[in-house]
Amino acid sequence: MSYRGRFAPSPTGPLHFGSLVAALASWLCARHAGGDWLVRIEDTDTPREVPGAATNILDTLQAFGLLADAPPLFQSQRLAAYDAAFETLRASGALFPCWCSRRALEPSGGIHRDGRCASSHEDGVAPAWRLRVPDDDIHFRDALQGPQQQNLRQYVGDFVIRRADGIYAYHLACVVDDADQQITEVVRGHDLLDSTPRQIWLQRCLGLPTPAYRHLPLVLDTDGRKLSKSTQALPVDAGDPLPALRSAAAFLALPVAGSAGTVQELLANLLDRFDPDRLPRRNQRLDGQTVIENGCE
């Protein structure tokens, strides 16, 4: 199968610098491999969606020359596919309904490990649905961060794939869409590295292929916090894309040789010198200081 990559932002606000770094890296990986690059709007969590954010993100990507090879996929239009995956899991016995509140799970550190729900429930109260997890460790090798392993039972426990309000969890939607779009490599931020074992387990439960993974270092604010959760996470300027694009290239340790007067010239310049195996591994603050944390080193 030829290379297929994707950038999958959530429309909870405009595109900020940290997201631009992820978009640029995933675009470069796809173009370097001679493959396709897709954009997916992860808008299943409607209460968190900011009106107009999806359009803003798509317009900003276009202004930065990061053009997808197919129309964007909106998860809000994919509920039938998630319903089908949910029913497959339920029919196999992999799921169980759960009425446990966060308070009920406090003694176990918020982790559900029983494989069944022991809480009583009132008639008419909708449950969340959890996926049973194995006792064995999940192993995989990340292209940047190296060998990884996680014991789902100890680390996250039986996790929710459909909330009590009927909204499908990120993990289920992501896994189904990656398979349907035939994604061969997932390039995304290091903050999602510990989500990968859950997604691999879901892929196994659904009989879906597991793509390769490449988790990028995070852009942190000057206090060391993830940029998207910071007041410093200002949107990039779609009206003047070259400065932010050069900064994103510098964060990814990509040399820019000569002058580039247009976005297209700069992207071509970066692509000529791009090597995915030489991407940095360490988180970095906006002031340029590298940060080693959470196994990102």
N, C-alpha and C positions, 0 to 999 in steps of 0.2 A: 504494500500500500504506500502511495506517495505521502509525503509529509503534509499534515494538516494541523495548524495551530489555531489558537483563539485568544481573544481578549474578552473578558466577561465582567464588566463593571455592574455594580448595583446603582440604580438611579436615586441615590439618597442625597445627591448634591452635584455640583458641577465637577468637572475633571480637575483634580489638583495635581501637584507636581509628582507625588508618589505614584499616582495612577498613570501619569504620563511615562514615567520610567518603566513601569510594567508593560504598558502598551508598546513602547518603542522596542524593548527587548524581545517581546513575543513576535512583533512584526519582523525584526531583523532575523530571528531564528528561522521563521518561515521562509523569508526571501532568500536567506543564505542556503537553505536546503532545496530551493527551487519549488517550494510547495505553496499551499493555499493558506491564507490568513483570514479568519472569520471573526465577527463581532457578535456577541450575545449579550442581551440586556437581561440581567437577572432581577426581574421585577415581580417575583412571586409574593414577597413580603409587602403587600400593599399598604399596611399602616405606616411603614417607614419610607415609602416612596415620596419624593418631592416633586410636585407637579412641574412639568417642563424639563426636569433634569435629564431624562433620556434623550430628548431632542438636543439639548445643550451638549451632552457628551458626544453624540454622533456628529454634530456640526463642528465641535472642537477637534475631533479626530480627523475630519476632512481638512480642516484648516492646517493641521500639522502634517498633512500628506500621508497619513496612515489610512490607506484605503483598503477596505475589505474586498474579498473576491466573490462575495455573495451578499444579498440583502441581509440586514441584521435579523437575528432570531430573538423573539421576545418570549420569555418564559411564561408570561401571563396568557399566552395563546397556546400553551402546550399542556394544559391540564389533563386532556384525554390521555396523553402519553404517560403522565405521572399516575393517573388512575389505573392504567393497565399494569404498570410496574408494581403499584401498591397491591393490586389484587393477586398478582403472581406471588409476591412475598407472603401475603396472607394465606393463600391456598397451600403454600409449602409449609406452613406452620412456623415461619421465621419471625412472625410478628405477634405481639400481644397487646391488648388494650390496657391502658394504665391511667388511674385517677390520682396517682401520688402527687401531692403538692410539693413545692419547694421546701416548705417547712417540714413535711414528713420525711424528706430526704436529708435534712440537716445533720442527723447523727452519723450518716455515712459520707459526709462531705459533699452532699449533693449528687452522689453517684448511685445509680440504680444497678444492682448486680444480681438480682434474684431470678431473672428470666420469666418472671410473672409478677402481677400486681397484687399486693397484699392489702391494699387500702379498700375500705368500703366505699360505695358510691351511691348517690341518690338516683332514682329513676329519672330518666330524661336528661341527665348530665352527660355530655359528650366526653369521651376519653381522648387522650393522646394515644398514639400508637408507637410502640418502641420495637426496635430490632434487637433480637438476642445476639450477643457477641460471643466469640469463642474464648476458651481458656488459653489457647496457644498465641504466641506473639505473631504479629504481622511484620514481615520483613520486606523491604524494598530498597533499591539504590537510587538516590537522587543524583541527577547529573552534576549538580554543583555542591550539594551538602554531603554527598557520600552515602555510605550504608546507614540505613535507618531501621529501627525496630520499635514496636510499641505493643504492649499488652492491653488490648481494648478493655478487658474486664476490670483491670486495675486502674487504668488511666481515665476512661470515660464511662465505662459501664454500658448497659443497654440504652441505646440512644434513640431519641425521638426522630421519626421520619415524617409523621404527620401530626401537627399540633391539634389541640382540642378545638380550636376555632376552624379547623379544616384546611389550614394553610400547610402546604408541603414544605418540609425542611430543605435547607440549602443542599444538603448532601444528596438526597434522592434526586432532586431536579438536576443537579450538576452531573451526576453519574449517568442519568438517562440521556441528557443532552450531549455529553461528550461521546457516548456510544453512537447515538443517532447521527451526529455530525461527523463521525469517523475521525475524531481527534487522535492524532498519534503522539503528540507531546503537549503537556500542560506546562506553560511557563507563567509563573505567578509569584506573588510575594511570599517571603519566608513566614509570615504570620499564618499561612494556611498549611505549613508543613505538617503540623500535628493533626490536621484534618484528613490528611491523605490516607492513613490506615483505615479510617472509617469508610472512606470512599472505595478503597480496595476491597474491603469486606463486603460492601454492598454490591460491587461488581461481581464478586464471586457468587453471592447469593442469587443474583439475577442472571448469571451466565454471560456476563458482558466482558469484553476485552479490557485490559488495563493498559492505559497509555504510559509513555515515559513521563517523568516529572523533572522539572528544573525550577527550584525555588530560589528566587532572587533575594539579595539583601534588601532590607527595608530602608526607606528614607525616614530618619527620625528628626524631630524638632531639636532645638538647642538644649532642651531639658531631657533628651533621650527618649521621648515618647513617640509612638508611631504617628506619622504626620497626619493621617486621616482623622485621628482623634484629637488633633491639636488645633488651637486657635490660629496657629501659623499655617494651617493647610489652606492657603488662599488658592482660588482657581487660577489656572494658567490663562494667559492672555491670547485668545484665538486671533485677535487683530494684529498681534506682533509675535508670531510663533518662534522666530529664529533664536532669541535669547534663551527661552525655556528649553528648546530642543537641544541647543548647545550644552546647557547645564545638565540635561538628562544624559547626554552622551558622556559628559565628564564624570557623572556619578557612576556610569557603567564602565568607566576606564577605557572609553573608546577614543582613539586619537582622531583629530580632525586636521587633515593636511590641506594647506592652502586656503583660499578664500571660497566661501559659498554664499552667493548672493540671494539664493532662493531656497525654499524648503526642499524642493526636489533635488537641487544640487547637493545640499547638505546630506540628505538621506542617501543619495548615490555614493557620496564620499564615505559615509559611515559603512555602508554595505560592502564597499570594495575592501575594507580593512577589518571586517567583522569576523571574529572567531568565537563561537559560543562557548568553547571550552576555556576561554580566557576571561570570561565574565567574573567580576569580583564576588566574593562569598560573604564579606563582612558588612554588617549594617553600618550606616554612615549618617552622621548628623549634618544638618544644613550648614554648619560652620566648617565642614570638611573633616571632622574628627571621626575616625573609625570606631565602632563600638562592637565588642564581642559579648554576645548574650544569647541565651536560649539555644545554645549549640550552634549558633551561626558564627563560625570562625574559620 
